Amino acid sequence: MSVLIIAPGLKSEWWASELSRHDPDLEVCIWPDIGDPNAVEYALAWKPPPGALATFTNLKVVFSLGAGVDHLLTDPNFPTRVVVSRVVDPYLTAGMREYVLLHVLRAHKNQPALDQQQRDHIWDDRAHELRQADEQTIGILGLGELGHNCAVALAALGFDVAGWSRTAKDIAGITCFDDRGGLDAILGRSRILVCLLPLTPETEGILNADLFSKLPKGAHLINAARGGHLVEENLIPALESGRLAHATLDVFRSEPLPDAHPFWDHPQITVTPHNASITDPRSVARQIVDGMACSARGEAVPNTVDVKLGY
């Protein structure tokens, strides 16, 4: 049995070391040095080259080294016969919670406008509007592991939080919406909108001009999910018309963000380098080793996803 790490740019040697620390008997190979492809039964993957995983005919389980699995399922040749398991990492969850809290608080205190006033050497009292936390309405698109955790943390700070998900949720202290009618309802009340949705055919391009038009005028947008959620050409017009006040983006359709991209220098856009939340091998390797052991015993692998739904 061989374990393949196919995660370009994700410190594969570190992952290999952590796996071996938990199970010294594992035979670990790192793409593209794979040895015998017929021996590969398990793979740890992040944005593998298209078609690569389909070449391993004895592959049983793919462990996604991130909260989402869209980077796997967008491959038209992805072997849908295999089990796909997503990581559930307390550090990943904590990192996203910290990122969302940071940028919601920046929006709540109107810090982007104050930063611009500092650069302009002038204070404008119109940017100093006082709004208490319980008067600030926050909407979270996506109430999975990350969205749920962020919603609860924001509610604990006193914010008026609502969430939207494909299926109905019941979370104490959170106003929950679902289905398309529910989406319009949450948009109409969200002065700060946070996107934490999985990327699926249904959510591709969901952050678009039509959605922006349903938000309160001057709303803030935070996208820490996937770049494919945003129709990029709709964003700057929404900002310059005043429909949106500011956008914070951690993810982009092309990563890293191209040097000439207009998002870099727009005064109403904050960009971060897809670092909102990063999977830590030290906390996840044990989970993956245990998942492989479950598979070897013929038991269900934890945290599997529905390949047809994409999450």
C-alpha positions in Angstrom: 0.0 0.0 0.0 1.3 3.4 -0.9 0.1 6.9 0.0 0.5 9.7 -2.5 0.8 13.4 -1.7 -0.2 15.4 -4.7 -0.4 19.0 -3.4 1.8 21.3 -5.4 3.0 24.2 -3.3 1.7 22.8 0.0 5.0 21.7 1.7 4.6 18.1 0.8 7.7 17.0 2.7 6.1 18.3 5.9 3.0 16.3 5.2 5.0 13.2 4.5 7.0 13.7 7.8 3.8 14.1 9.8 2.2 11.0 8.3 5.3 8.9 9.0 5.4 10.2 12.6 2.0 8.7 13.2 2.6 5.5 11.1 6.2 4.7 10.4 5.2 1.8 8.2 3.5 3.9 5.6 5.0 4.1 2.2 4.7 7.7 1.3 5.4 9.1 -2.2 5.3 12.7 -3.4 4.1 13.7 -6.8 5.6 13.3 -9.4 7.9 10.7 -7.9 5.3 8.0 -7.5 7.0 4.7 -7.9 4.5 2.0 -8.8 1.2 3.7 -9.6 -0.7 0.4 -9.0 0.4 0.5 -5.3 -1.3 3.8 -4.6 -4.5 3.3 -2.6 -4.7 6.7 -0.8 -4.0 10.2 -1.8 -3.7 13.5 0.0 -4.6 16.2 -2.6 -4.8 19.9 -3.1 -5.3 21.2 -6.6 -3.9 18.2 -8.3 -3.1 18.5 -12.1 -6.2 17.7 -14.1 -6.5 14.0 -14.9 -3.7 13.0 -12.5 -5.8 11.1 -10.0 -7.6 9.1 -12.7 -4.3 7.3 -13.5 -4.3 5.4 -10.2 -6.5 2.5 -10.8 -6.4 1.1 -7.2 -7.0 4.5 -5.5 -9.6 4.1 -2.8 -9.8 7.4 -0.8 -8.7 10.9 -1.6 -8.2 13.2 1.4 -8.8 16.9 0.5 -6.2 19.1 2.2 -8.6 21.9 2.6 -12.2 22.6 3.8 -13.6 22.4 0.2 -13.4 19.7 -2.4 -14.2 21.8 -5.5 -10.5 21.7 -6.5 -11.0 18.0 -7.0 -14.4 17.8 -8.5 -13.9 20.4 -11.2 -11.5 17.9 -12.9 -13.7 16.3 -15.6 -11.6 13.1 -15.2 -11.8 12.8 -11.5 -12.5 9.2 -10.5 -15.9 9.4 -8.9 -15.7 5.8 -7.8 -13.3 6.8 -5.0 -14.3 8.1 -1.5 -13.6 11.7 -0.9 -12.9 12.9 2.7 -12.5 16.5 3.7 -10.4 17.5 6.7 -12.1 18.8 9.8 -9.3 20.7 11.5 -9.8 22.7 14.7 -6.9 25.1 13.6 -8.6 25.5 10.2 -11.9 26.4 11.9 -10.2 28.7 14.3 -8.2 30.4 11.5 -11.4 31.1 9.6 -13.2 32.3 12.7 -10.3 34.8 13.4 -10.3 36.0 9.8 -14.0 36.6 9.7 -14.1 38.3 13.1 -11.2 40.6 12.1 -12.8 41.8 8.9 -16.4 42.0 10.3 -15.1 44.2 13.1 -13.2 46.3 10.6 -16.4 46.8 8.6 -18.4 47.4 11.8 -16.1 50.1 12.9 -15.8 51.5 9.4 -12.0 51.0 9.5 -11.4 50.9 5.8 -12.9 54.5 5.4 -10.8 55.7 8.4 -7.7 54.2 6.9 -8.3 56.2 3.7 -8.9 59.3 5.7 -5.5 58.8 7.4 -3.9 58.6 4.0 -5.7 61.8 3.0 -4.8 63.6 6.2 -8.4 64.5 7.0 -11.2 63.2 9.3 -14.7 63.1 7.9 -17.3 62.8 10.7 -19.6 61.0 8.3 -17.3 57.9 8.6 -17.6 57.9 12.4 -21.2 56.7 12.5 -21.9 54.9 15.8 -23.7 51.6 15.5 -23.9 49.1 18.4 -23.2 45.4 17.8 -26.9 44.5 18.3 -27.8 47.0 15.6 -25.4 45.6 13.1 -26.9 42.9 10.8 -24.5 40.3 9.5 -25.4 37.6 7.0 -23.4 34.5 6.5 -23.8 32.5 3.3 -23.0 28.9 4.2 -23.6 27.2 7.5 -21.3 24.3 7.3 -18.5 23.7 9.8 -16.8 27.0 9.2 -20.0 29.1 8.7 -21.7 27.7 11.8 -18.6 28.4 13.9 -18.2 32.0 12.6 -21.9 32.7 13.1 -21.9 31.5 16.7 -18.7 33.6 17.5 -20.2 36.7 16.0 -23.5 36.3 17.9 -21.4 35.9 21.1 -20.1 39.4 20.5 -23.7 40.7 20.4 -24.1 41.0 16.6 -27.5 40.3 15.0 -26.5 37.3 12.9 -28.4 35.4 10.2 -27.2 32.5 8.0 -28.3 30.9 4.8 -27.8 27.3 3.7 -29.1 24.9 1.1 -30.8 22.8 3.8 -32.6 24.0 6.8 -30.5 24.6 10.0 -31.4 25.3 13.6 -28.7 27.2 15.4 -29.3 28.8 18.8 -29.1 32.6 18.6 -28.9 32.6 14.8 -31.7 33.5 12.4 -31.5 30.7 9.8 -32.8 30.9 6.2 -32.7 28.3 3.4 -33.7 27.9 -0.3 -33.9 30.7 -2.8 -36.6 32.7 -1.1 -34.6 32.6 2.0 -31.6 34.0 0.1 -33.5 37.1 -0.8 -34.6 37.5 2.8 -31.1 37.3 4.3 -29.7 39.7 1.7 -32.3 42.4 2.5 -31.1 42.5 6.1 -27.3 42.1 5.8 -25.2 45.2 6.1 -22.2 42.9 6.3 -22.3 39.8 4.1 -19.8 37.0 4.6 -19.5 34.2 1.9 -18.4 30.8 3.3 -20.3 28.6 0.8 -18.9 25.5 -0.9 -18.3 26.1 -4.6 -20.8 24.0 -6.6 -22.5 24.6 -10.0 -25.4 26.2 -8.0 -23.1 28.7 -6.2 -20.7 29.5 -9.0 -21.0 33.3 -9.6 -23.5 33.8 -6.8 -21.8 37.1 -5.8 -23.0 39.1 -8.7 -24.7 42.4 -9.6 -28.2 41.0 -8.9 -27.2 39.8 -5.5 -25.5 43.2 -4.7 -28.7 45.0 -5.6 -30.6 43.1 -2.9 -28.3 44.2 -0.1 -28.8 47.4 1.9 -27.1 50.3 0.1 -23.5 50.6 1.4 -23.1 47.0 2.5 -19.7 45.4 3.1 -18.8 42.1 1.4 -16.3 39.5 2.7 -15.5 36.5 0.5 -13.3 33.9 2.2 -14.8 30.9 0.4 -13.8 30.5 -3.3 -12.9 33.0 -6.1 -15.5 31.3 -8.3 -18.3 32.7 -6.2 -17.6 36.2 -7.3 -18.4 37.6 -10.8 -15.3 39.9 -10.7 -16.4 42.4 -13.3 -19.6 43.2 -11.2 -17.7 44.2 -8.1 -16.0 47.5 -9.0 -19.2 49.0 -10.5 -21.1 48.1 -7.3 -18.4 49.8 -5.2 -18.2 52.9 -7.4 -22.0 53.3 -7.5 -22.2 53.2 -3.7 -24.2 49.9 -3.7 -21.3 48.4 -1.8 -19.1 50.3 0.6 -16.1 47.9 0.7 -15.1 44.4 -0.2 -12.6 42.1 1.5 -11.4 39.3 -0.7 -9.2 36.3 0.3 -9.9 34.2 -2.8 -9.8 34.9 -6.5 -10.5 33.2 -9.8 -6.8 33.3 -10.7 -4.4 32.8 -7.8 -2.1 34.3 -7.0 -3.9 37.5 -8.0 -2.2 38.7 -11.3 0.0 41.8 -10.9 -2.1 43.9 -13.2 -5.4 43.1 -11.6 -7.5 46.2 -10.7 -8.4 44.8 -7.3 -4.8 45.4 -6.0 -5.1 49.2 -6.1 -8.8 49.9 -5.7 -9.3 52.0 -2.5 -12.5 50.1 -1.6 -11.1 46.6 -1.8 -8.9 44.8 0.7 -7.1 41.8 -0.7 -5.4 39.0 1.3 -3.4 36.1 -0.1 -5.8 33.2 0.5 -4.5 32.9 4.0 -7.8 33.2 6.0 -7.4 29.6 7.1 -4.7 27.0 6.3 -4.7 23.3 7.1 -2.0 22.4 9.6 -0.4 19.0 9.1 0.3 18.7 12.8 -3.4 18.5 13.6 -4.7 16.7 10.5 -2.1 13.9 9.8 -3.5 11.8 12.7 -7.0 12.2 11.3 -5.9 11.1 7.8 -3.9 8.1 9.2 -7.0 7.0 11.1 -9.2 7.4 8.0 -6.9 5.2 6.0 -7.1 2.6 8.8 -10.9 2.7 8.7 -10.8 2.1 5.0 -8.4 -0.8 5.3 -10.7 -2.4 7.8 -13.7 -1.9 5.5 -15.3 0.7 7.8 -16.7 4.1 6.8 -14.1 6.8 6.4 -15.0 9.9 8.5 -15.9 13.3 7.0 -16.8 11.9 3.6 -18.5 14.2 1.1 -21.3 13.6 -1.4 -19.5 13.8 -4.7 -22.8 14.6 -6.5 -23.6 17.6 -4.3 -20.0 18.7 -4.0 -19.9 19.0 -0.2 
